[in-house]
């Protein structure tokens, strides 16, 4: 038996003619690109932060994505570079572009996703609906915003937040003092974002894919349920959204993709308010948790579509297999870490459920997998997806 | 950038708790197990014959599957061993079993798939419907069979045939002399199989999956179209087969799986005759070309089901997403080898088609991919699947 090194040229000789996609970052989003890449006959290569990550089956290199030389060496072996996350620094992205690498989405689009104040500024200038907001540099400015908004607001760090991290509801001007202090010390920007606390009835997400030559394809609008700032459940399509609401969110997402020149998948998280307004919450320029349902519920999943889009290939049909789909995240997992022992009962009870796990060790609150169920009745698919996922709770 | 070797232990540390499936053989069937393995969070490892094969993304070793030491070394690192093909010799399989390795399907079942005379003998002894057949050792015995069957018959080598190789229609007793001569020189058995030339109206295939603890789940019966002995198209479900025909084929496949103790996927290729009889043609104890439609057309694909079955996990639901599905093979591919140049037109014309390529270089007659289309109307899905696949013809 010969053990062999994937980095030797020989192992890839069969794929010499295949289109090569390089993904920076080895998390579950890169992992979930692997099945459609294998199916479409693409050569997918991942630059992982370290060994043993979720996308390790496709990792051809490990290295620090903050280092331009590392990323350039990886990029030279692929036809296009795309991302598992939005954290690659602008100087590294610029070095790739200078070297002639196709980077999708490009640095200008990613700059908007990397900084929430840049994002809010840009969306406001496009006239798109966003909550009231301000960039605040100190407690006095935060206090003024609170006075103008009924004494309550949401403060967010401009950079580096995700899954509820870097987000805080405040009711007094001194409740973000630690973050103001940190601004001077870190690369998190020179101001905090403060926003009105939106009275929403529910949260929605609208994803689209866009390719460089211009084609844009939206998926059905979905409803999302967040718990502790983390996506817990998604229902596709969002109940009762056909017509005006879905038309509005589709228009918003297509306009953002086009105005910001986004290539690949763009996910727009939205609030639906008590008074039936739609407000933009967050943007993600990559496949997103709110689109995982599409793996099993849509003709073209967000991961396949992202690959097509960044390669500038024609986009696939986004329609659904069934009237409705529910996706429930598996968060945390068993305390003893023994995920495999939970499979028999789960698979036996719900043979129609699609189970997804990311090769990540269980840890409290961590997204380690998800379950999708499709069917005719929304209450039924939500019930079954929740019960299936619950087999993996502690 | 650190290039790294998948065979080092570190890269797998995250999957220490994952169930490990080892696949012997690196062809497209092993490749198509990769997406569901990734989705289910399984650790899939392939022993490939050489670098650069279809399943190389999951290959952790290369080596000769005829060598027991090679296969044993590979098998010791996984929870269960299964197969891309049925060619692993019985002495190697016996060595695995002796070492305590879980081998699925097991050696006794594989013995029936490895030798067509053993297969016919076994099916006949079970009283299952097969064409008239005989094991013939020389031209005289062949001549006697021809005399008894209207002067025409099909001769098959007992071992090593596939995709029309090792199959010949004969009308005279001397037309298999070369094969009789070869019998003495090769491991192809000590007799040839001769069968009546069945007057069939169409060919069918019935797949089931069975796990060691006994659960058996059939997929819908499909109609298959062979050209030059190679599977060209598959329609699921087989038109007009609901009721008696599908009940019969389901019963046959379940009975074979149980009687032969098959674990994993069993595909039974069948003839439907002019007089509405069902006769068994061939068996395959692994995912099979006639089941590729299930990747995009069924809730649980044959590749996911095979993984579940060999791990003795509960089986998934086999139902279809849509009323009908058509799968058309891409055979050969462009003479210039440039498959990638064909993607834009194909993907643009049929955004709803699911394109699959196996990372294999185009070569006349070679199975390099397939296309599946699902929908409401059988003529429509067949038309579109054919037209989509034709984009990749020379």
Interface residues (C-beta under 8 A of the other chain):
Chain A: X1 X2 X3 X4 X5 X6 X7 X8 X10 X11 X12 X13 X14 X15 X17 X18 X19 X31 X32 X34 X35 X36 X38 X39 X40 X41 X43 X44 X47 X51 X52 X53 X54 X56 X57 X58 X59 X60 X61 X62 X63 X69 X70 X73 X74 X295 X299 X300 X308 X313 X314 X315 X316 X317 X319 X321 X322 X337 X338 X339 X340 X343 X344 X347 X348 X351 X352 X354 X355 X356 X357 X358 X359 X360 X361 X369
Chain B: X1 X2 X3 X4 X5 X6 X7 X8 X10 X11 X12 X13 X14 X15 X17 X18 X19 X31 X32 X34 X35 X36 X38 X39 X40 X41 X43 X44 X47 X51 X52 X53 X54 X56 X57 X58 X59 X60 X61 X62 X63 X69 X70 X73 X74 X295 X299 X300 X308 X313 X314 X315 X316 X317 X319 X321 X322 X337 X338 X339 X340 X343 X344 X347 X348 X351 X352 X354 X355 X356 X357 X358 X359 X360 X361 X369
